[in-house]
């Protein structure tokens, strides 16, 4: 995590980075990923998979789950944007 101290010695969180089995929850949704970066000023969470590990987001209620290699989640609006979709496997 990065933070800045102002002249009044108060601290402000600038960014949080996490790796390895990352889990997050907000507004009824849960996310798992390999890596995660959070920007509190923009209220944006960026998550990435690694190798065979995808980003998985489980919604609440009737929302379908999402799997992707990379997503951006706006925690204020609860909008999830798929940046890089997961490969699609079609049965033969």
C-alpha positions in Angstrom: 0.0 0.0 0.0 1.2 3.5 -0.7 0.2 6.6 1.2 1.2 10.2 1.5 1.6 12.2 4.7 0.6 15.9 4.5 2.1 18.7 6.6 -0.4 18.0 9.3 0.9 14.4 9.6 -2.4 12.9 8.5 -2.0 10.0 6.1 -4.0 9.4 2.9 -4.1 6.0 1.2 -3.0 6.3 -2.4 -3.1 2.7 -3.8 -3.3 -0.9 -2.6 -1.7 -3.8 -4.5 -2.2 -7.4 -3.6 -1.0 -10.7 -5.1 -1.7 -14.4 -4.6 -5.2 -15.6 -4.0 -6.8 -12.2 -3.7 -10.5 -11.9 -2.5 -12.7 -8.8 -2.3 -16.4 -8.1 -1.6 -18.5 -5.1 -2.3 -22.3 -4.4 -2.6 -23.2 -8.1 -2.7 -20.5 -9.1 -5.2 -17.4 -11.2 -4.5 -14.2 -11.3 -6.5 -11.3 -13.7 -6.6 -8.1 -13.1 -8.7 -4.4 -13.6 -8.8 -3.5 -9.9 -8.5 -5.5 -6.8 -7.5 -4.8 -3.0 -7.6 -7.1 -0.6 -5.8 -7.2 3.2 -6.4 -9.2 4.7 -3.5 -9.4 8.2 -5.1 -11.2 6.8 -8.2 -12.9 4.0 -6.3 -11.6 1.6 -9.0 -10.4 -2.0 -8.4 -8.4 -3.6 -11.2 -8.0 -7.4 -11.0 -6.0 -9.8 -13.2 -5.7 -13.5 -13.5 -2.4 -15.4 -14.0 -1.9 -18.5 -16.1 -4.9 -20.8 -15.6 -6.3 -18.7 -12.7 -9.0 -16.3 -13.9 -10.7 -13.4 -12.3 -14.1 -14.7 -11.0 -16.9 -12.4 -9.9 -20.0 -13.8 -8.3 -23.0 -11.5 -8.3 -25.9 -11.4 -5.9 -29.4 -12.4 -6.8 -30.0 -13.0 -10.5 -26.7 -11.6 -11.7 -24.7 -14.2 -13.7 -21.1 -14.9 -12.6 -18.3 -13.4 -14.6 -14.9 -15.0 -15.5 -12.2 -13.1 -17.3 -8.4 -12.6 -17.5 -8.7 -8.9 -16.4 -11.6 -6.7 -15.1 -12.1 -3.2 -13.8 -14.7 -2.8 -11.0 -16.0 0.7 -10.1 -16.9 0.2 -6.5 -19.1 3.4 -6.4 -21.4 2.4 -9.3 -20.8 -1.4 -8.8 -20.1 -1.6 -12.6 -17.8 -4.4 -13.8 -16.0 -3.9 -17.1 -14.3 -6.9 -18.7 -10.9 -5.6 -20.0 -9.7 -9.0 -21.3 -12.2 -11.8 -21.6 -11.4 -15.4 -20.7 -11.0 -17.9 -23.6 -14.2 -19.6 -24.6 -14.2 -23.3 -24.8 -16.8 -24.9 -27.0 -17.7 -28.6 -26.5 -17.2 -30.9 -29.6 
